[in-house]
Amino acid sequence: MDWRAGEFLVALILAALLAPVGLLLAFAIRMDSPGPVLFGQRRVGRGGRPFTIWKFRTMRTGAAGSGPGVTADGDRRITRTGRWLRRLKLDELPQLWNVLAGDMSLVGPRPELPEYVGLYPEAIRRKVLSVRPGLTDLATLTFIDESRELGQAADPERHYVESLLPRKLELAVRYVDHRSFSLDLRILLATLSSLLGWRWVPRVDGG
């Protein structure tokens, strides 16, 4: 079985096992604020192809387009339920369907908004977009408190573009350069560990 077939099977099993959790989250979202349960947003995928990424809605309906593309602690667009969904990373669960559809992998550089991808240096853009974006990656583990850091910045979006994004791209390039089944497995295990409160970032050869 190749890796793509394997991750499809894993994503399918996870989607089935987590379906009851998803129903409970959907109920909580609808009870907290009016609007759809899911939120779709255009992101850039492998080869520069745009696709719609799915999340559980964490903001007031229509609020996502009324502010910056990044979300900091204290953002007034976020609902009460949305705050703990984001804190526990549960808003990302619907992306298992993106994995099943072939738009994403379990592990890979996190997909960005088109306006941020437009800021990538050409050589880095080609490399980062040579693989499918993922549910989790080295940057997800390294910057697990990203929203808190952005919340402390005078201009969250500027801080993201000038400080966080370059460091994320360094990690994305390192991942692509050393990509392997072993590294993907360690990133998945580290992601699960972080959700349980034990945070660590896998070592990458050459890093």
Secondary structure, 3 states (H helix, E strand, C coil): CCHHHHHHHHHHHHHHHCHHHHHHHHHHHHHHCCCCCEEEEEEECHHHCEEEEEEECCECCCCHHHCCCCCCCCCCCECHHHHHHHHCCHHHCCHHHHHHHCCCEEECCCCCCHHHHCCCCHHHHHHHCCCCCEEECHHHHHCCCHHHHHHCCCCHHHHHHHHHHHHHHHHHHHHHHCCCHHHHHHHHHHHHHHHCCCCCCCCCCCC
